[in-house]
Amino acid sequence: MSTREDIVRSALWADELTEEELDRARRGVVERHVSKGTYITHRGDKLDQWTGVVDGLIKISAISREGKAMTFAGATNGGWFGEGSVLKDEPRKYDIVAIRDTRMAMMSRSTFMWLYENSRGFSRYLVRALNERMGQFLATIEHDRTLVPRARVARNLSWFFNKVLYPKAGPSIEISQEELGLLCGVSRQVVNRSLQELEEEGLIRVEHGRITPLDIPRLITYDA
């Protein structure tokens, strides 16, 4: 994928757009390359762009008033996020950091708002995405407070196979134990042990740098 047109036309939200709308989207998108460990934005910053991951992996997280780190979501190839903050034109309430070298697509707020106000297909996509995102965040808050580390690993893995939020999800995901630990807020050793136990339960298959889910519904609701 080498051009802005390719990036736009391959996005899930582009499926119902007219040619005029697609052209408007293409002209409003720029690419950005960020290195592993780079903060794309900090909590309280104003990021005046809707953001997508073309290739890579990012973490959306925040630090509570009590100093506790909480990860809300991860995003990988094909995932777009931050629509709520762009719609409300407000500072971000979370940090966004790349946990591997990442190629991003950034849509200007003016383009985003034009599509929101003029494209029925784009508006329908936003409703679906916001609904899924709300469910994901509520589940994240719940399991961050109540679930054991193995369950947090299981549910974080299940995120990547949500076809609304991550339309390019394949039958497996390439992710290291270190990266998964950063998303879950646990150590690499805890991730390693959790993956072994989930594999023994028949929920996943673990290969070098790759994890294949065998029972996504059970991963989504895992609470052992």
ChimeraX attribute file (.defattr): number of C-alpha atoms within 10 A of each C-alpha:
attribute: neighborCount
match mode: 1-to-1
recipient: residues
	/A:1	9
	/A:2	6
	/A:3	10
	/A:4	17
	/A:5	15
	/A:6	11
	/A:7	21
	/A:8	21
	/A:9	16
	/A:10	16
	/A:11	17
	/A:12	19
	/A:13	19
	/A:14	18
	/A:15	14
	/A:16	16
	/A:17	17
	/A:18	14
	/A:19	10
	/A:20	10
	/A:21	18
	/A:22	18
	/A:23	14
	/A:24	15
	/A:25	22
	/A:26	19
	/A:27	14
	/A:28	18
	/A:29	24
	/A:30	16
	/A:31	16
	/A:32	14
	/A:33	12
	/A:34	17
	/A:35	15
	/A:36	14
	/A:37	14
	/A:38	15
	/A:39	15
	/A:40	18
	/A:41	16
	/A:42	18
	/A:43	16
	/A:44	12
	/A:45	14
	/A:46	15
	/A:47	21
	/A:48	20
	/A:49	23
	/A:50	21
	/A:51	23
	/A:52	23
	/A:53	23
	/A:54	22
	/A:55	19
	/A:56	20
	/A:57	23
	/A:58	29
	/A:59	24
	/A:60	22
	/A:61	21
	/A:62	18
	/A:63	14
	/A:64	9
	/A:65	7
	/A:66	6
	/A:67	8
	/A:68	9
	/A:69	13
	/A:70	19
	/A:71	21
	/A:72	22
	/A:73	20
	/A:74	25
	/A:75	23
	/A:76	23
	/A:77	20
	/A:78	22
	/A:79	26
	/A:80	24
	/A:81	20
	/A:82	20
	/A:83	18
	/A:84	15
	/A:85	17
	/A:86	22
	/A:87	14
	/A:88	8
	/A:89	14
	/A:90	14
	/A:91	16
	/A:92	19
	/A:93	17
	/A:94	20
	/A:95	19
	/A:96	23
	/A:97	22
	/A:98	21
	/A:99	22
	/A:100	18
	/A:101	16
	/A:102	22
	/A:103	18
	/A:104	27
	/A:105	22
	/A:106	18
	/A:107	21
	/A:108	19
	/A:109	19
	/A:110	13
	/A:111	19
	/A:112	21
	/A:113	13
	/A:114	13
	/A:115	19
	/A:116	17
	/A:117	11
	/A:118	11
	/A:119	16
	/A:120	14
	/A:121	17
	/A:122	21
	/A:123	16
	/A:124	13
	/A:125	18
	/A:126	16
	/A:127	11
	/A:128	12
	/A:129	19
	/A:130	17
	/A:131	12
	/A:132	14
	/A:133	20
	/A:134	11
	/A:135	10
	/A:136	19
	/A:137	14
	/A:138	11
	/A:139	15
	/A:140	20
	/A:141	13
	/A:142	11
	/A:143	19
	/A:144	18
	/A:145	9
	/A:146	11
	/A:147	16
	/A:148	13
	/A:149	22
	/A:150	23
	/A:151	22
	/A:152	27
	/A:153	25
	/A:154	26
	/A:155	25
	/A:156	24
	/A:157	23
	/A:158	19
	/A:159	19
	/A:160	22
	/A:161	20
	/A:162	16
	/A:163	14
	/A:164	19
	/A:165	23
	/A:166	21
	/A:167	19
	/A:168	18
	/A:169	18
	/A:170	12
	/A:171	10
	/A:172	16
	/A:173	16
	/A:174	11
	/A:175	15
	/A:176	16
	/A:177	19
	/A:178	16
	/A:179	19
	/A:180	20
	/A:181	20
	/A:182	18
	/A:183	25
	/A:184	29
	/A:185	20
	/A:186	16
	/A:187	15
	/A:188	17
	/A:189	12
	/A:190	17
	/A:191	25
	/A:192	17
	/A:193	13
	/A:194	19
	/A:195	21
	/A:196	16
	/A:197	14
	/A:198	20
	/A:199	17
	/A:200	11
	/A:201	9
	/A:202	12
	/A:203	20
	/A:204	22
	/A:205	16
	/A:206	15
	/A:207	9
	/A:208	9
	/A:209	10
	/A:210	13
	/A:211	20
	/A:212	18
	/A:213	22
	/A:214	15
	/A:215	12
	/A:216	19
	/A:217	12
	/A:218	14
	/A:219	22
	/A:220	19
	/A:221	14
	/A:222	19
	/A:223	16
	/A:224	10
